[in-house]
């Protein structure tokens, strides 16, 4: 086997190993369940808890935290935001799956929820 073919074989093996382990990571993340954060435009008067599509949201003042053990997400990122906005009220911040929604996306989220 030439050194070029051997190098290609090693690269193929390394790539295959990388694909195999990357398939495990989402399963591990899903095992932790769904976690998200939101900030309300209008604060709640007292601590409240509300279910939004199977996710328990606990809000105090203007800060809300969503948690569900057996879910990885509510839907697409925008649909998640829309469901939370429809369930809790207008949002000034939405954070889920390592992403924070900003600007026009957040405005669209709130408008679609109305």
C-alpha positions in Angstrom: 0.0 0.0 0.0 1.4 3.4 -0.9 1.8 6.1 1.7 -1.0 8.2 0.0 -3.4 5.3 0.1 -2.4 4.6 3.7 -3.0 8.2 4.6 -6.4 8.2 3.0 -7.3 5.0 4.9 -6.3 6.6 8.2 -8.3 9.7 7.3 -11.4 7.6 6.5 -11.1 5.8 9.8 -10.8 9.0 11.8 -13.8 10.5 9.9 -15.9 7.4 10.6 -15.0 7.5 14.3 -15.9 11.2 14.4 -19.3 10.5 12.8 -20.0 7.6 15.2 -19.3 9.7 18.3 -21.2 12.7 17.0 -24.3 10.5 16.8 -24.0 9.8 20.5 -23.8 13.5 21.6 -27.4 14.4 20.7 -28.7 11.4 22.5 -26.8 12.4 25.6 -28.1 16.0 25.3 -31.6 14.7 25.0 -31.2 12.6 28.1 -30.7 15.9 30.0 -34.1 17.0 28.8 -35.2 20.4 27.7 -33.9 23.6 29.4 -34.7 27.2 28.3 -34.9 30.7 29.7 -37.1 33.7 28.9 -37.6 37.2 30.1 -41.1 38.7 30.2 -42.0 42.1 29.0 -44.5 42.4 31.8 -43.3 40.8 35.1 -45.6 38.5 37.0 -47.0 39.6 40.4 -46.0 36.4 42.2 -44.1 33.3 41.4 -46.0 31.2 39.0 -45.7 27.8 37.3 -47.2 27.0 33.9 -47.1 24.1 31.5 -46.4 25.0 27.9 -46.6 22.0 25.6 -45.2 19.6 28.2 -42.5 21.9 29.5 -42.9 23.3 33.0 -42.1 27.1 33.1 -41.5 28.7 36.5 -41.6 32.5 36.4 -40.6 35.0 39.1 -40.8 38.7 38.4 -39.7 38.9 34.7 -37.4 35.8 34.6 -38.7 32.4 33.5 -37.0 29.0 33.3 -38.4 26.1 31.4 -37.6 22.5 32.1 -38.8 19.1 30.9 -36.9 15.9 31.7 -38.3 13.8 28.8 -38.0 16.3 25.9 -35.1 17.6 23.9 -37.1 20.6 22.4 -40.6 21.9 21.8 -40.2 22.2 18.1 -38.1 24.4 15.8 -36.4 27.3 17.5 -38.9 29.8 16.3 -41.9 27.6 17.1 -40.5 27.1 20.6 -40.3 30.8 21.1 -43.8 31.3 19.7 -45.3 28.7 22.0 -43.6 30.1 25.0 -44.7 33.7 24.1 -48.2 32.5 23.6 -48.2 30.7 26.9 -46.4 33.2 29.1 -46.8 36.6 27.4 -44.6 38.9 25.3 -40.9 38.1 25.6 -37.9 40.4 25.7 -35.4 37.5 25.7 -35.6 33.8 24.7 -32.7 31.3 25.1 -32.9 27.7 24.2 -30.5 24.9 23.1 -27.5 27.2 23.4 -29.0 30.0 21.2 -30.4 33.4 22.1 -33.0 35.0 20.0 -32.5 38.7 19.1 -33.9 41.7 17.3 -36.4 41.0 14.5 -36.5 37.3 15.2 -37.8 38.0 18.7 -40.2 40.5 17.4 -41.5 38.0 14.9 -41.8 35.4 17.6 -44.0 37.6 19.7 -46.1 38.8 16.8 -46.7 35.2 15.6 -47.8 34.2 19.2 -50.4 37.0 19.4 
